[in-house]
Amino acid sequence: MASLQDQLKNAGLIDAKKAKQIQKEKSKQHKQAVKSGQATENESKAEAQAARQAKAERDRELNRQRQAEAEKKAIAAQIKQLIETNRQPKHEGRENELEYNFTDGKKIKKILLGEQAHGRVTRGQLSIVKLGDGYELVPKKIADKIAERDQAYVLVANTLKNDDQDDDDPYKDYVIPDDLMW
């Protein structure tokens, strides 16, 4: 069976020149359809690739956040363990209680300490750290380890300063105590 174009040619309705022109238009349309189909295909592939990359980036960011949160929890657990295992008594025996004032953020807090503990805090042998809602005393070395992990937990870390004295100072023999109560 002959094509429709051949049948029209045999019937004399179209000539060879018109048949070639129709064939060219048909092939152009076919080529355009193929090109536009490929372009649509390429666009959809590019969109899918971009979506995959965006999802991968979001996943990486979520993983970083989860990892940072887990690391933060681990550090908090280490600090809590350091404080609980190395806490020092605030009162030893039957001592007089002395108030020690310090700042926690923007608030001034007060803790009652025995005479020995008060003296050790003012000399810098003990430090005051925050544990939950309360405050504990730990040795200076432990406070330094805690400060390496998170400075916010260490509230009081006194140090003795002997380099402030001048040789010409007439009052150099009279030391002013840090724990002077007014």
Secondary structure as UniProt FT lines:
FT   HELIX           4..11
FT   HELIX           16..86
FT   STRAND          97..104
FT   TURN            105..106
FT   STRAND          107..114
FT   HELIX           115..123
FT   STRAND          126..131
FT   TURN            132..133
FT   STRAND          134..139
FT   HELIX           140..149
FT   HELIX           151..153
FT   STRAND          154..156
FT   TURN            163..164
FT   TURN            167..168
FT   TURN            170..173
FT   TURN            178..179
//
